[in-house]
Amino acid sequence: MPDGDGGYRFTGTKIFTSLSPAWTRLGIFGKDESGTEPVLVHAFITRETPGYRILDDWDTLGMRASQSCTTVLDGAHAPADRVFGKLPVGPNADPLIFSIFACFETLLAAVYTGITDRALELAVANATRRTSFKNGGASYAQDPDIRWKVADAAILREGIGPQLDSMARDVDDLADHGSQWFAKLVALKVRATETAQEVVRLAIRVSGGGSYYRGRELERLYRDVLAGLFHPSDDESAHGTVATAWLGPLSKD
């Protein structure tokens, strides 16, 4: 709701607010329907801003350290100098939206690629450390089935690395991908998160039942990596974006 001085008051619920106990600036947006055409208003509030509360509800399967609790906005006020964008409702290629999306998808992919790297390191270390009674006490690193699984994980990792590097470089260099930009960004996110999940799964198979115990690093990675399913863009949204980029929008007829 506009306040009459160029600022806005926001009411609503924001889920998955990362680092809820610690943030100092919170980016929010809402719909202003006071004019002839609705607009989406983007703004920041500070931690000292009245009109919001943080719920103690981050009781999740994974990503426990992020403390991404729900934020309830009840008339939280952003003055005019903290309103940084007003855009039409619906998809658009505005530089504001592109910059937020490009940075988020690329950095998110980098985080999950880091999980991939660590899971592969643990798979190698555990395969080398463990010994097989079946093979007379030989290292599991000599077991053909284990070697296949480690190789599978490494092949998957090799596939995501060049894609991530190329996409990050294109963002920095302002490459001209035209209407394919959003398709490329969501493809990177989906490939990175799906690769991370599969490599963690393979690492657990290599590492054996010990990785199932609470407190083991692979147990934590297994829980955390599942959050990739829910980060934007999710699988359904990503496929819709890519399909539109290649086939055009769905007919309204």
Rosetta blueprint (number, residue, H / E / L):
1 M L
2 P E
3 D L
4 G L
5 D L
6 G L
7 G L
8 Y E
9 R E
10 F E
11 T E
12 G E
13 T E
14 K E
15 I L
16 F L
17 T L
18 S L
19 L L
20 S L
21 P L
22 A L
23 W L
24 T L
25 R E
26 L E
27 G E
28 I E
29 F E
30 G E
31 K E
32 D E
33 E L
34 S L
35 G L
36 T L
37 E L
38 P L
39 V E
40 L E
41 V E
42 H E
43 A E
44 F E
45 I E
46 T E
47 R L
48 E L
49 T L
50 P L
51 G L
52 Y E
53 R E
54 I E
55 L L
56 D L
57 D L
58 W L
59 D L
60 T L
61 L L
62 G L
63 M L
64 R H
65 A H
66 S H
67 Q L
68 S L
69 C L
70 T L
71 T E
72 V E
73 L E
74 D E
75 G E
76 A E
77 H E
78 A E
79 P L
80 A H
81 D H
82 R H
83 V E
84 F E
85 G E
86 K E
87 L E
88 P E
89 V L
90 G L
91 P L
92 N L
93 A L
94 D L
95 P H
96 L H
97 I H
98 F H
99 S H
100 I H
101 F H
102 A H
103 C H
104 F H
105 E H
106 T H
107 L H
108 L H
109 A H
110 A H
111 V H
112 Y H
113 T H
114 G H
115 I H
116 T H
117 D H
118 R H
119 A H
120 L H
121 E H
122 L H
123 A H
124 V H
125 A H
126 N H
127 A H
128 T H
129 R H
130 R L
131 T E
132 S E
133 F L
134 K L
135 N L
136 G L
137 G L
138 A E
139 S E
140 Y H
141 A H
142 Q H
143 D L
144 P H
145 D H
146 I H
147 R H
148 W H
149 K H
150 V H
151 A H
152 D H
153 A H
154 A H
155 I H
156 L H
157 R H
158 E H
159 G H
160 I H
161 G H
162 P H
163 Q H
164 L H
165 D H
166 S H
167 M H
168 A H
169 R H
170 D H
171 V H
172 D H
173 D H
174 L L
175 A L
176 D L
177 H L
178 G H
179 S H
180 Q H
181 W H
182 F H
183 A H
184 K H
185 L H
186 V H
187 A H
188 L H
189 K H
190 V H
191 R H
192 A H
193 T H
194 E H
195 T H
196 A H
197 Q H
198 E H
199 V H
200 V H
201 R H
202 L H
203 A H
204 I H
205 R H
206 V H
207 S H
208 G L
209 G H
210 G H
211 S H
212 Y H
213 Y L
214 R L
215 G L
216 R L
217 E H
218 L H
219 E H
220 R H
221 L H
222 Y H
223 R H
224 D H
225 V H
226 L H
227 A H
228 G H
229 L H
230 F L
231 H L
232 P L
233 S L
234 D L
235 D H
236 E H
237 S H
238 A H
239 H H
240 G H
241 T H
242 V H
243 A H
244 T H
245 A H
246 W H
247 L H
248 G L
249 P L
250 L L
251 S L
252 K L
253 D L
